[in-house]
Amino acid sequence: MRVVLLLALVLAPVAHASEPLSDTNLANVKLAVDAKGEALITYTRANGQLRRVLVWGAVNALPPSQTTPQVHFQFDYSGGWKTYHRHYWTTFADVCRPYSGPPLVDLVVACTAPDGTNWAIQSWQRSLPLLGFAPWNAAQSAYEFEVSHWSGDLPQLTVAQHYTYNASAVGLFGQLTYRGQPVYGFRATATGNPYDRYSRNVYIDTHDSAYGAGWARESGILLHAPNGTFCHGFVPQHPFPGYPSQTMRPPAPGDEYRATVEGPGVTPVVQWEADAIPVVAVDSPDEQGTQERAAALWSQFMTQDMKCAPEAA
């Protein structure tokens, strides 16, 4: 039996480029954009309080660099009072048009500015515990709200399924790129929590698995340099320190998988989802084709990823 230790990404703060709004579990979220390229976000907090947030200062993303900081937003949680020393929201003129950009996952609201750039707010549960554990505190189940501002195409998340560890397990591997450049960072903890604005984690969910009915969070993996790659095998796992149980978790392949990742810089959250390949490899033309396509993708962008080398086959 092969056992693999995952990285406990949910136990420490994560650095964001397009950091989520500081509040979670929001209601009545509204987005306005003025001619200066500022966004005014209005929402109701979980405690019922109305809040206005002014956001500005970034678009798209830069390729990985150890000398040039990644783009990031400025936030004014007073709705512009701290920045302009007046009730700025009362004269904020919204010029944003109906959204005309590409489809977005977990979309709350979006619009397209007169300059052709897009603004969006997406909401998802990034901090769920791994290995199918149910949340045991409010922060783990909270819905975060991600703000993005970009032009052109979305980041590209490529994911493949294959049989790994000598065909004893099902696995996923993939790559995140933006405008043809791989996405990865330079500083993270030993457990894979990013400490810089370039780093990104991919979150893998499994559906109708050994964890139970519906979707469950299986893993969170730091993208690897130099090609923005990751890999994961559905094999037995030891729970992490601090989890409610230390009993070995079973392999949890499901009937569907999805992978979700925050885009680089201030680009949107993107997601891959697909039906699962059979848990047991069968010598059929369809499965041979699946493995051949996976092998071709592995040769295309995974060969430099030494961390994933044991999962190559």
Residue pairs with C-beta under 8 A, 6 or more apart in sequence:
1 236
2 165
2 168
2 169
2 233
2 235
2 236
3 235
3 236
3 237
3 238
3 248
4 233
4 235
4 236
4 237
5 237
5 238
6 130
6 131
6 219
6 220
6 221
6 232
6 237
6 240
7 191
7 192
7 220
7 221
7 222
8 130
8 191
8 192
8 240
8 241
8 242
9 130
9 191
9 192
9 193
9 201
9 220
9 221
9 222
10 127
10 128
10 129
10 130
10 140
10 220
11 191
11 193
11 240
11 242
12 189
12 191
12 193
13 193
14 126
14 193
14 194
14 201
15 194
15 195
15 196
15 197
15 199
16 72
16 197
16 262
17 58
17 61
17 70
17 71
17 72
17 197
17 198
17 262
17 264
17 265
17 266
18 58
18 72
18 73
18 146
18 147
18 148
18 149
18 262
18 263
18 265
18 266
18 267
19 72
19 73
19 75
20 126
20 144
20 145
20 146
20 147
21 41
21 43
21 53
21 75
21 144
21 145
21 147
22 75
22 77
23 43
23 45
23 46
23 51
23 145
24 46
24 142
24 143
24 144
24 145
25 46
25 142
25 143
26 43
26 44
26 45
26 46
26 123
26 143
26 145
27 43
27 44
28 42
28 43
28 44
29 41
29 42
29 43
29 108
29 109
29 121
29 145
30 41
30 42
30 43
30 109
31 39
31 40
31 41
31 96
31 109
31 110
31 111
31 119
31 120
31 121
32 39
32 40
32 41
32 42
32 92
32 94
32 96
33 39
33 40
33 94
33 95
33 96
33 111
33 113
33 119
34 40
34 92
34 93
34 94
34 95
35 93
35 95
35 114
36 56
37 56
37 59
37 113
37 115
37 117
38 54
38 55
38 56
38 92
39 54
39 55
39 56
39 119
39 147
39 149
40 52
40 53
40 54
40 55
40 79
40 80
40 89
40 92
40 94
41 52
41 53
41 54
41 55
41 121
41 147
42 50
42 51
42 52
42 53
42 89
43 50
43 51
43 53
43 145
44 50
44 51
45 51
51 77
51 79
52 78
52 79
52 80
52 89
53 75
53 76
53 77
53 79
54 75
54 76
54 78
54 79
54 80
54 83
54 88
54 89
55 73
55 74
55 75
55 76
55 147
56 73
56 74
57 71
57 72
57 73
57 74
58 71
58 72
58 73
58 74
58 149
58 265
58 266
59 71
59 117
59 149
59 150
59 151
59 266
60 71
60 149
60 150
60 151
60 152
60 265
60 266
60 267
61 70
61 71
61 150
61 155
61 178
61 183
61 263
61 264
61 265
61 266
61 267
62 68
62 70
62 71
62 264
62 265
63 178
63 179
63 181
64 181
64 182
64 183
64 184
64 185
64 186
64 198
64 225
65 198
66 186
69 197
70 196
70 197
70 198
70 264
70 265
71 265
71 266
72 197
72 265
72 266
73 147
73 149
73 266
76 82
76 83
79 87
79 88
79 89
80 86
80 87
80 88
80 89
80 92
81 87
81 88
95 113
95 114
96 111
96 112
96 113
96 114
96 119
97 111
97 112
97 113
97 114
98 111
98 112
99 110
99 111
99 112
99 118
99 120
100 112
100 118
101 110
101 112
101 118
101 120
102 153
102 154
104 110
104 120
104 122
104 154
104 268
104 269
105 122
105 124
105 260
105 269
105 270
105 271
106 122
106 123
106 124
106 269
106 271
107 120
107 121
107 122
108 120
108 121
108 122
108 123
108 145
109 120
109 121
110 118
110 119
110 120
110 121
111 118
111 119
111 120
112 118
112 119
113 119
116 151
117 149
117 150
117 151
118 148
118 149
118 150
118 151
119 147
119 148
119 149
120 147
120 148
120 268
121 145
121 146
121 147
121 148
122 145
122 146
122 148
122 268
122 269
123 143
123 144
123 145
123 146
124 143
124 144
124 146
124 260
124 269
125 141
125 142
125 143
125 144
126 144
126 203
126 260
126 262
127 139
127 140
127 141
127 142
127 144
128 135
128 140
128 141
128 203
128 217
129 135
129 136
129 140
129 217
129 243
130 217
130 218
130 219
130 220
130 240
131 211
131 217
131 218
131 219
131 237
131 239
131 240
131 243
131 249
131 252
132 206
132 209
132 210
132 211
132 212
132 216
132 217
132 218
132 249
132 252
133 239
133 243
133 244
133 245
135 141
136 244
146 262
146 268
146 269
147 266
148 263
148 266
148 267
148 268
148 269
149 266
150 263
150 265
150 266
150 267
150 268
152 179
153 179
154 263
154 267
154 268
154 270
155 176
155 177
155 178
155 183
155 261
155 263
155 264
155 267
155 268
155 270
156 176
156 177
156 178
156 270
157 174
157 175
157 176
157 202
157 259
157 261
157 270
157 271
157 272
158 174
158 175
158 176
158 177
158 272
158 297
158 301
159 172
159 173
159 174
159 257
159 259
159 272
159 274
160 172
160 173
160 174
160 293
160 294
160 297
160 298
161 170
161 171
161 172
161 257
161 274
161 276
161 277
161 290
161 294
162 170
162 171
162 172
162 173
162 277
162 290
162 291
162 294
162 295
162 298
163 169
163 170
163 171
163 277
163 281
163 291
163 313
164 170
164 171
164 233
164 311
164 312
164 313
165 171
165 233
165 235
165 310
165 311
166 313
167 281
167 313
169 233
169 234
169 235
169 251
169 253
170 233
170 234
170 253
170 276
170 277
170 279
171 231
171 232
171 233
171 234
171 311
172 204
172 231
172 232
172 257
172 259
173 229
173 230
173 231
173 232
173 294
173 297
173 298
173 302
173 308
173 311
174 202
174 229
174 230
174 231
174 259
174 272
175 182
175 227
175 228
175 229
175 230
175 301
175 302
176 182
176 183
176 200
176 202
176 223
176 228
176 261
176 264
176 270
177 183
177 228
178 263
178 264
178 265
178 267
182 225
182 226
182 227
182 228
182 229
182 301
183 198
183 200
183 223
183 228
183 263
183 264
184 198
184 199
184 200
184 223
184 224
184 225
184 226
184 227
184 228
185 194
185 196
185 197
185 198
185 199
185 200
185 222
185 223
185 225
186 196
186 198
186 199
186 225
187 194
187 195
187 196
187 199
188 194
188 195
188 196
188 199
188 222
189 195
192 201
192 220
192 221
192 222
193 222
194 200
194 201
194 222
197 265
198 264
199 222
199 223
200 222
200 223
200 261
200 262
200 263
200 264
201 220
201 221
201 222
201 223
201 261
201 262
202 220
202 221
202 223
202 230
202 259
202 260
202 261
203 217
203 219
203 220
203 259
203 260
203 261
204 217
204 218
204 219
204 220
204 221
204 232
204 257
204 258
204 259
205 215
205 216
205 217
205 218
205 257
205 258
205 259
205 260
206 215
206 216
206 218
206 234
206 252
206 253
206 254
206 256
206 257
207 214
207 215
207 216
207 254
207 255
207 256
207 257
207 258
207 276
208 214
208 254
208 255
208 256
209 216
209 218
209 252
209 253
209 254
210 250
210 251
210 252
211 218
211 252
215 258
216 252
218 232
218 234
218 252
219 232
221 230
221 231
221 232
222 230
223 229
223 230
223 261
224 230
224 305
224 307
224 308
226 304
227 301
227 302
227 304
227 305
229 301
229 302
229 304
229 305
229 308
230 308
231 302
231 305
231 307
231 308
231 311
232 311
233 311
234 251
234 252
234 253
235 251
236 248
236 249
236 250
236 251
237 248
237 249
238 246
238 248
238 249
239 245
239 246
239 247
239 248
239 249
253 276
253 279
254 276
255 275
255 276
256 273
256 274
256 275
256 276
257 273
257 274
257 276
258 271
258 272
258 273
258 274
259 271
259 272
259 273
260 269
260 270
260 271
261 269
261 270
261 271
262 269
263 269
263 270
277 287
277 290
278 287
281 287
281 291
295 313
298 312
302 308
302 312
